[in-house]
Structure formats: structure tokens, C-alpha cells
Amino acid sequence: MLQTPILKLAIVQTKLHWENPEANRKHFSNVLDGLSEAVDLIILPEMFSTGFSMNPQELAESPDGPTFKWMLDQALKFSSALSGSIIIKEGGAYFNRLFFIKPDGTFSYYNKRHLFSLAGEEKVYKAGDSKLVVDYKGWRINPQICYDLRFPVWCRNTEAFDLQFFVANWPERRAEAWSTLLKARAIENQSYVVGLNRIGEDGQGVYHSGDSAVHDALGTKISKTPPHEEALEIIQLEKSHLNKVRERFSFLNDRDEFSLKL
């Protein structure tokens, strides 16, 4: 009998050291050493090495810089894919870039498409222009970054992905929107959806409550990570559940066709 894949993921909800990549790398190394079992995918927050900083001139790294190399080392160490976003300088421009690094050392990346104008992100970073879907262990995975969550056309499941995840520095003051939109993306895309957010106050005095969550394809929350607290949670996703939902409720067959003007 053909078995349907299981994906075991770890989400890391934690505080960040403001604009201190070395301290954050050390912190996450210590956190990941606390993994109690093998996992397939580890998800870290947006700009996990610095916090959500508008100071890329001082903080940006090259695409193969120390934080990327640290990510590669961790993926190899834990035999797990690892993903999170960091500040990258390439071709004279700065990017909020998410890396998806597989255990064999191969990787893909996604440059944040929707830059957060409320904080002036678009003034210092360059927006990405392409969506990323990664094939991994029998799953099709679509990574996104924070503000992308507010744009359902960009997030729409036109690529037959099974899992969509958002890494974030999403402020507590808009926590209701965060939680509501994560659930909506899961329902409308009939996919698992993960929202991984940081906690604590950043260097600008903005507080983050976390509210990290995993939803199944019906929108049901299946994670237990509490808000405001440091947490390393392991969640098991089952492709068989996803397939049953899509077979019983074939809503994706009725989705609209469209093209994006970038």
C-alpha cells in the first residue's frame, strides 16, 4: 500500500536580540539543541538574526555570509530543512530574503514581495517579483514573509501547494488581523498554513505577542504554542488528512484563473 507523506515541523517562537546577528545565531543554536526528536522542517522568524530593522546598510550580509552558513550548518546538523528570513545585500540592493535550506545543503530563496510601507520598508529594501514553491519530501511548500499575509491574490493556491507558511515580526497591536488572516488563508487555499511570529519588544519599542499557529485545511488550529512565551513546538502534518479534505470538498476546482501584473 502506498503511504502518504507525513511532515514533522518545528516552529520557534522567541525573542530576538536587536540588530545583533552573532547573539541571535548563538541563541537559536541553543534553542535548537533543545529539540527532543528528529523533524523534517524547522521554521525561524522573519529577520531572525537582527529583528525587523530598517538599517540594512549596517546589517546586510552577502548571500553566502555568516548567517547563511549558520543556517546551512544547522540544516546539516539536524538533518532537517531550515527556513527563515535575513537581510541580504546583492547587486547593490538590499532584500528581506527567506532561505529554504534542505538537509543535503541545496537551497532556494524568496525575496519578500510586499514591503511594509507603514514602517518604510520599501524605501530601503527591494521587493521580490516571484513566488517560491519548494518540493520537499512529497510536499509542495510555499514560503511567505509577514506582510504578504494581507494579500490573498499573491497567496492564492494556484500552484497546488500543500503547505504555506509565513515568518513574521507582526506587532501585538494587530494580532487579531494576524490570527484571522492565517485561518482564512488555510480555508481558502485548502492547505496547511503556519504562521511563525517572534515575541518581545524590538529596538523601536514595538511589542510582539507571537500568536504563532498552525491550521489544517479546514482552518482548524492544531498547534498549542501560547502567546507571549518562548516556545519550541513540534507539529505533525498528515498528507492523508489534506487529501481527504480536498476530495470531500473540491472547492479548489472552482477557483478563478488570473494572472498577476508584477
Secondary structure, DSSP 4 states (H G I P E B T S, - for coil): -PPPPEEEEEEEE----TT-HHHHHHHHHHHHTT--S--SEEE--TTTTT-S-S-HHHH-B-TTSHHHHHHHHHHHHHTSEEEEEEEEEETTEEEEEEEEE-TTS-EEEEE-SS--GGGTHHHHSPPP-----EEETTEEEEEEEGGGGG-HHHH---S--SEEEEEE---GGGHHHHHHHHHHHHHHHTSEEEEEE-EEE-TTS-EEE---EEE-TTS-B---PPTTS-EEEEEEEEHHHHHHHHHHS-GGGGPPP-----
